[in-house]
Amino acid sequence: MITTSYAMVSQVRYRELKTRIALAAFIGCTAWLVVPTIWPLIWFAAVLATQALDWVVFSRFRRDPDWEPDRRYQALCCATTVLGVAAYASITAYLWFLGGDTGRTFAMVQCAGGLLHVSLHMYHARPLLISAFASHAVYFLGLPIFSAIATRNWPDLLIALGCALYMGHLVVAVRQSSYTTGALKAARDAEQTARRKAEVANAAKSEFLAVVSHEIRTPMNAVISAANLLRRTRLDGQQREHVAMLSDAGDVLMGLLNDVLDFSKIEAGRMELESAEMIVRDRLSTVVRLWEPRAMANGVRLKVRIAPTVPDAVRTDPLRFQQILFNLISNAVKFTHDGEIDIAVDWDGARLGVTVTDTGCGIPADRLGDIFNSFEQADVGTTRRYGGTGLGLSISRKLAELMGGTLTVESVDGEGSSFALHLPMTAAEGAAVAPERPAETMGSLEGRSILAADDHEVNRRILDLLLAPHGCRLTLVENGAEALEAASEQRFDAILMDMQMPVMDGLEATRRIRAGAMNGDTPVIALTANAMDVHRAAWDAAGVHAFLTKPIDPVILATTLAQACAAERVEAATAVA
């Protein structure tokens, strides 16, 4: 604490040095005008000398603010302060005794100003404050008292009394200033501590979510991939139903995981939106097609009404629009057991409106204001009966607001609910062409040599089963070190790389392969259960061709590999030419 105080005083005195010298020059000139002798010039020279000494002694703290002075150096600092203030304030005695009434008045004003100056600038270090304050006080109180005794002009004691009152007020002001400064410092320290704790907690939450994402995606990769592989085999009706149940359960689990990750991303302010062309009717059909079978199974009719003014295509974030619409229709299907679900789409020239109205159970009036809160549902039994995290509507409203729109609800308990989404969009010019979903075409990887690194035996087996029908030559290794060794011995058309592996992780292996001669230009595709933005950024920095997350989508995997191999072959041909 002493070190900090002395360093603070040193910095203040250094900043105020020019001001003190300029003020000393003004006081010296005024003193010479009141009593024109050589003494003001001598006094100014003494002030310059003591200020130079002060600058030298206190410069140690400016060079090393963390240095802790011993008692001798503290005593030196106090002695330097006493000498400097005594010299600076000595002009008060000169004016008091030789300047007449004008000089005595100016002397008291100058000395009062000196007391105020040291009180404001030196209270951080109490020993220095006492040293400076006492030196000024000797003149401020001593001169009127000495004059009263020497001349037996006792009314001069009233001047001393006034000076004492002034110093008393200064002491109170210094104490209050010190208390206020201490309180502000304590509040600032508390705020910094709270901020550090929040940062640590946020980092811990991000790390926890990353681990949860990885640990759930790894077994889910096996579950969903096994279901996809089973679809390729000859199945009877009952077996197909079982596989469909398996796939649906996997999709629900991945939806829950993505909800949690999206919620965390929005809360941290890291959700990024894109702007792309979206074909309105195709996007609506995609989402409706996913939920129509389930609605029909509940005896509910799913009806879509699109106003003729709705443009064929608009510019927005298609993925986030679909996510909001998916959540709204999912909720409607989940809570409607008879009647119909009506999806009405309209356009006002600047905003696309989608209203999802159901004839379900509705929402009680006292719960209506809470359903957009995180982890909130209409009643405590909802999660048990219908499932879900209670994040879908919260994420949907936050996404709508991020996109500059609104999401509102109206509901009557027992009669149904109506969710209204309005998003600002611009109509896309020209004829919109529907994007084709990539097809899993056999033969596009025929004869290709693929290296795949994954430490999990089940994941390696899944890759083998998924890629074997394509006719490619697959080399499987367990970690980054083995991948690096294989890449140094054989040329590959593409490399699939996991992230977390023993011995050497995927990022380091990718960087080293990039630096090698054999496969330095070979496309590397990240295929990992680490799906957060920070992981994607790390792979981008390593220079990967694409970033795929587990569970593996067999169509996207095959298509991405085919594109990477084709790109690699084009680059090689260009280099030869």
Number of C-alpha atoms within 10 A of each C-alpha: 9 16 15 16 17 27 25 20 21 23 18 13 20 16 11 12 16 11 12 17 16 11 12 20 19 13 20 19 16 16 24 17 12 16 17 12 11 9 15 23 15 11 20 21 14 15 24 18 14 21 23 13 16 21 17 10 16 21 16 14 20 17 10 11 17 13 15 16 15 9 9 9 13 16 14 14 20 18 16 22 25 22 20 23 23 20 22 25 25 18 22 26 19 18 24 21 14 14 21 13 12 12 21 20 14 20 27 22 14 17 23 19 13 19 24 19 14 19 22 15 18 24 21 21 18 13 18 24 21 18 21 27 24 16 21 27 19 12 23 27 20 15 23 24 21 15 16 18 13 10 9 12 12 14 11 17 19 13 18 19 14 12 20 15 12 14 20 12 12 17 15 11 15 19 14 12 15 15 12 12 13 12 12 12 12 12 12 12 12 12 12 12 12 12 12 12 12 12 12 12 12 14 12 12 13 18 12 12 18 20 14 15 21 20 13 17 24 20 17 20 21 18 16 24 24 17 20 19 14 14 15 8 9 9 13 8 9 9 13 16 12 13 20 15 13 16 19 14 14 19 14 13 16 18 15 18 17 14 20 18 19 19 20 18 16 15 12 11 10 11 14 9 14 11 12 12 18 23 19 20 15 14 18 18 12 12 17 20 12 13 17 18 14 15 23 15 10 15 14 21 18 22 14 15 12 15 11 10 11 19 19 18 23 23 18 21 17 18 15 16 19 15 16 21 22 20 17 24 24 18 19 28 25 18 17 22 18 17 15 20 24 19 23 16 23 18 20 10 13 12 18 21 19 21 21 22 23 29 23 25 19 21 22 14 13 8 12 17 12 14 19 21 15 15 15 19 22 18 11 9 10 15 15 8 9 10 12 18 17 21 21 29 22 20 24 24 19 19 23 20 14 16 19 12 18 18 22 12 17 14 20 16 13 12 13 20 24 21 18 19 24 22 21 19 20 16 19 17 12 8 9 15 11 14 9 6 8 11 11 14 12 12 13 18 24 14 13 19 18 20 22 24 28 26 18 15 11 14 21 18 12 17 19 17 14 20 18 14 12 18 15 17 18 18 16 21 21 19 24 29 20 16 25 23 13 19 23 15 10 11 16 22 24 27 28 26 28 29 24 18 18 13 10 17 19 27 24 15 24 27 17 17 23 21 12 14 11 16 23 17 17 24 24 27 24 27 24 24 27 25 19 17 13 12 17 19 12 12 22 15 11 18 17 22 19 17 19 21 20 23 22 24 16 17 14 15 19 21 18 19 24 20 16 21 23 17 17 18 14 12 14 13 10 9 8 7 6
